[in-house]
């Protein structure tokens, strides 16, 4: 039986990957900065071997990765910055190479290898290029926009006022994926190393316009919603990075082959946006000042 090390195990992508691997009966080494946190303890109850590790603490990475057969690697600039993401990503990959990990699955972003000009896409591209240089067999999975972000505080504030405020035109399509499907696909890749080594795969579960997203959210939440296009200038006052991302989504777009993925990998059980929306506890999410613990079912 193989041992899979999973970074970001208490986050959305890492947590989904760890749970998918555990459900398939595999050994999972869950790497986290906070082994005593509720998400880490929940993984422990599912059977994960929870290990404390930090990207800026090389000895902790060495200890956590020694003896692991494969690694699921996730990095993020949010909470720090893109330079920190690149530095930490390189440190993680170097530690994996030193530990002689046999396969690295790095989760990036759809089309991040195309010179998008989006800061947090370009930083992932830098980490991808370092991955290629390690000499470790690799696979890159590159998710489209996250469905899970539609229950973020920013979006919920508008939904509580019956408005889907989104920085894209009503008729512009966007490919989407929930964290659960990212985890399921990552687990598939980790378990079928030979079939996926050396491949970079953009992944998404559905594609909808902003108008269609509005209709799905309206049906799932049980309230009439109206789409309102948020000016990019307003987004830019909060984040140049996110403004660049939405500008790219609107102009170039993400051309992920959703139909081809569903046909090639039916075992992933890809969720439509309606599937995902119907699974959310909208009564709790849209209640005035809801508790963070009531974000979803």
DADA-V270698 format. One record per run of one state. SS is the DSSP state (@ for helix, = for strand, . for the rest). FROM is the first residue (numbers start at 1). LEN is the number of residues. Records with the same first field share a line. If there is no record, write none. Layout:
SS=FROM-LEN + FROM-LEN
This chain:
.=1-2 + 7-5 + 24-3 + 33-5 + 47-2 + 53-1 + 55-2 + 66-4 + 75-7 + 99-4 + 108-4 + 115-4 + 134-4 + 144-1 + 152-1 + 160-3 + 167-6 + 178-1 + 192-1 + 197-3 + 204-2 + 222-4 + 230-2 + 239-1 + 252-6 + 265-1 + 269-4 + 279-3 + 286-6 + 295-3
==3-4 + 27-6 + 49-4 + 54-1 + 57-1 + 70-5 + 103-5 + 138-6 + 145-2 + 163-4 + 173-5 + 200-4 + 206-4 + 226-4
@=12-12 + 38-9 + 58-8 + 82-17 + 112-3 + 119-15 + 147-5 + 153-7 + 179-13 + 193-4 + 210-12 + 232-7 + 240-12 + 258-7 + 266-3 + 273-6 + 282-4 + 292-3
